[in-house]
Amino acid sequence: MKRFVACYDISSNSERTKVMRRFKKEGFHSQLSFFELEAPSAQAVSERVKQFLSRTDRLAVIRLSKKGKIKRIGSLFEGTEWVL
């Protein structure tokens, strides 16, 4: 599996909640509209939620390299502390 970050900007509250719940089952919810997850491809990530997106919504799926590290400062969205 490859590592990805997925970021989204969705105008509908109900559709945004559906995307958040879907990604939360499969990944790490690190910021309000930002998830870290594993998948076989970027397309596989977008396929999981494309039915919830309208033409004006945006989704970015970015692959991390094997050496790619994310530096976290602050606290998690759910309110627990980051482990650096």
N, C-alpha and C positions, 0 to 999 in steps of 0.2 A: 504494500500500500504506500501511496505517496502522501505527503503532508501538504495541506492547503490552508489558506485563510480565506474566509468568505465574508464580504461586507455588503450590506444592502441599504437602500433608501427606498422605502415603500410607503406610498401615501395613505393607503387604506389601513386603519387600525386593525381590523379583523384579519386581513391578509398578512399584515406584518406579524401579528401574533401567531398565525399558522406557520409561517416561515421560521420564526424563532423557536417554536415548539419542535418542529421537524429537525432543525439543526441541533437543538439542545439534546435530543435523543442520541445524536451521533457524534457530537463534538464538545468542545470546551468553550463555554460562553464567557469570553474575556472582557467584552465591552458591550454597550447597549445594542449595537447592530454589527457585531464583529465576532466571528467564531473561528476557532482553530479546529481542524478536523482531518481525518484520513479518508482517502478514497482512491480508486484506481485511476481516475482522471478528473480534470476540471469539468469536463462535460458531464460526468457522473454526478458531480456536486450540483450543477445547475439543473440537471434533469429532475432531481429530488424535489425542487421547489418551483419549477417554471410554471406549473398550473396556477400558482398563487400570484404571479406577476402580471401587471398590466403594461401597456405600451409605454407609460410614463415612468415606471419604476426602474430602478437600477440595481444590478447585482454584479459584484466583482469577485472573481475567484482567482486567487493568486497562489501559484505553486511555490513552496519553499524548497530550497536545495537540501541535500542530505546534511550539509553543514549549516543550513539556515537556522538561526536562533532568533527568538523574539525576546527582547529585553522588556521586562515588565516593571513598571514603577507605579506605586499606588495600591489600590485594592481592586479585587474582582468585582464584577457587576453584582454578584449575589451577596457581596458584603464581607467576604473573608479576605484575609491578607494574602498578598502575593508571596510566593516563595522565589527568591532570586538566587 
